[in-house]
Amino acid sequence: MAGNSRGVLWHLPDLVEIVEREMLRNGFQKVKDFATFPLRAITLFYEDRWGLSSLATERFDYVRREVRGYCLDVGCGPNNRFINSYMDGNGKGIDVFPYDGLTEENIVTDMLHLPFEDSSFDSVTFIANLNHVPRSLRDGELAEAYRCLRPGGNIVVTMGSPIAEILVHKVVGAYDRLFGTRYDVDTERGMSEEEEYFLTSAEIVERLARAGFKKITHKKFLSQWGLNGMFIGWKP
Ligand SMILES: C[S@@+](CC[C@H](N)C(=O)[O-])C[C@H]1O[C@@H](n2cnc3c(N)ncnc32)[C@H](O)[C@@H]1O
């Protein structure tokens, strides 16, 4: 425990939570990240270093700015990082695979029947993962996202350009083999034949529209030179 100037006691876990919370990037950081993108693309996958943002920090930062409130993060990956660190815990992260840092409540093996009430989230995010949803499940999972979203809520789907997605997957795999790291979470889980390295913009827009989303827009990530971006759709 520690105290503040008014003598009110803070609990240590509260302080730890504050320290771990990620700050959104400021303008100077974005300029540095823009200028160093090629270096970051081959070295900084999940952890920030040298005063530069990793690719994960960057996508979480861009998505966080679009989220409207209580958020469902589908395919959250290890440590449920987006919800825990970028949403201050305001939401739920779910995944099919029991990665490090996930608990039973994060694991949903049947993504076609999500354990949530209708209209229970303000936003649903699919961050770097719609291409990892097996092809035959994609429409069903987007329909579930639509059901769980409140009217007026939004969905955010990030997807890199084909070249960027293939290159990053290959580079991350090679990096792990070379340095013994475990950044390639898709190889750790084991990719199925119905997953892909990337999805085209046309496929994403078609699937979002089929699920019922309207006013779909595409925003590119400037500090990744437009090679990554996000699709945003709204539930009327
Ligand atoms: C490249 S990782 C992205 C993880 C995290 N969202 C991020 O941005 O770092 C792809 C994720 O999709 C998840 N995934 C695999 N099959 C899925 C499915 N059917 N539905 C939802 N997510 C799935 C994987 O377990 C993995 O966590």
The ligand as a MOL file (V3000), in Angstrom:
LIG
                    3D

  0  0  0     0  0            999 V3000
M  V30 BEGIN CTAB
M  V30 COUNTS 27 29 0 0 0
M  V30 BEGIN ATOM
M  V30 1 C -2.4250 -12.6360 -35.4460 0
M  V30 2 S -3.2800 -13.0900 -33.9920 0 CHG=1
M  V30 3 C -3.8690 -11.5050 -33.4530 0
M  V30 4 C -3.9630 -11.4050 -31.9640 0
M  V30 5 C -4.3260 -10.0110 -31.4240 0
M  V30 6 N -5.6610 -9.6200 -31.8350 0
M  V30 7 C -3.3220 -8.9700 -31.8660 0
M  V30 8 O -3.6770 -8.0360 -32.5920 0
M  V30 9 O -2.1540 -9.0870 -31.4780 0 CHG=-1
M  V30 10 C -4.7520 -13.8940 -34.6150 0
M  V30 11 C -5.6870 -14.3550 -33.5310 0
M  V30 12 O -6.8630 -14.9240 -34.1110 0
M  V30 13 C -7.2860 -15.9590 -33.2500 0
M  V30 14 N -8.2360 -16.8680 -33.8940 0
M  V30 15 C -8.0040 -18.0680 -34.4590 0
M  V30 16 N -9.1590 -18.6420 -34.8650 0
M  V30 17 C -10.1370 -17.7730 -34.5470 0
M  V30 18 C -11.5560 -17.7950 -34.6990 0
M  V30 19 N -12.1940 -18.8040 -35.2710 0
M  V30 20 N -12.2400 -16.7290 -34.2360 0
M  V30 21 C -11.6180 -15.6910 -33.6600 0
M  V30 22 N -10.2960 -15.6180 -33.4970 0
M  V30 23 C -9.5570 -16.6480 -33.9230 0
M  V30 24 C -5.9720 -16.6150 -32.8770 0
M  V30 25 O -6.0640 -17.5030 -31.7920 0
M  V30 26 C -5.0870 -15.4130 -32.6340 0
M  V30 27 O -5.1380 -14.9730 -31.3060 0
M  V30 END ATOM
M  V30 BEGIN BOND
M  V30 1 1 1 2
M  V30 2 1 2 3
M  V30 3 1 2 10
M  V30 4 1 3 4
M  V30 5 1 4 5
M  V30 6 1 5 6
M  V30 7 1 5 7
M  V30 8 2 7 8
M  V30 9 1 7 9
M  V30 10 1 10 11
M  V30 11 1 11 12
M  V30 12 1 11 26
M  V30 13 1 12 13
M  V30 14 1 13 14
M  V30 15 1 13 24
M  V30 16 1 14 15
M  V30 17 1 14 23
M  V30 18 2 15 16
M  V30 19 1 16 17
M  V30 20 1 17 18
M  V30 21 2 17 23
M  V30 22 1 18 19
M  V30 23 2 18 20
M  V30 24 1 20 21
M  V30 25 2 21 22
M  V30 26 1 22 23
M  V30 27 1 24 25
M  V30 28 1 24 26
M  V30 29 1 26 27
M  V30 END BOND
M  V30 END CTAB
M  END
